């Protein structure tokens, strides 16, 4: 599931075969995702934790994480 728009696009990695795909682009909104960061953002959202990529947010991915 795209952590930006909530879509389940055909472009996202699927199943065991998709485990080797580390980066993908949502075909619905165009957001670029690292597989692990996208999953973490979805888990936080499911737990009701607000997540933002804004600089002032305590719940944002660091530059080190986003660039690796």
N, C-alpha and C positions, 0 to 999 in steps of 0.2 A: 504494500500500500504506500502511495506517495505521501510523505509526511507534510508536504506543502498543500496539496489540494484534496487529499483523501481518496483519489481515484485508484483503481486497481488496473493500471494500464497493461496492455500486451507487451510493452517494452520492459517491464520489470522482470528481474531474474525469477525463475520458477523451479521448484523441485531440486533434486540432487544435482541434476545437470547444470543448474543455474548457480551452484555454490561457487564456481570458479569466476563468476562475473562479479567484480568488486565495485565497478562504477556503472551507473546507468542514467539515462535521461528520461524523465516522464514524458510520454507521448501526449499527455493531456495538457499539462501546464508548462512543460519545457524545463522544469527544475532539474538540475544536475545533482545526483546523489552518490555518496559513498554508501555501499550496502550496509555496513555496520552502524554508521551514524544515523542513517535513515531508520533502521530498526530501533535504535536507542530512542530516537525522538518519538517514534510510534509507541514504544513502551511507556515513556514518560507521559505522553498524552493520554494513554489508556488509564494511567494511574491518577489522572486529574491534575498533574503537575504542569503549570503553564510553561511553555517553552518559547523562547524568542531568539532570533539571531541578531538582535539589536545589541550594540556595544554595551549599553547600560544594564542589560539583563544578567542576573546571576546564573540563569539557566541558558547559557548559550555555548555553542561549540567553540573551543579556542582555535586560533589560527593554526596551531600545530596539528590539531586533530583534523581540521578541515583540509589541510594541505597534504596529509599523508594517506 
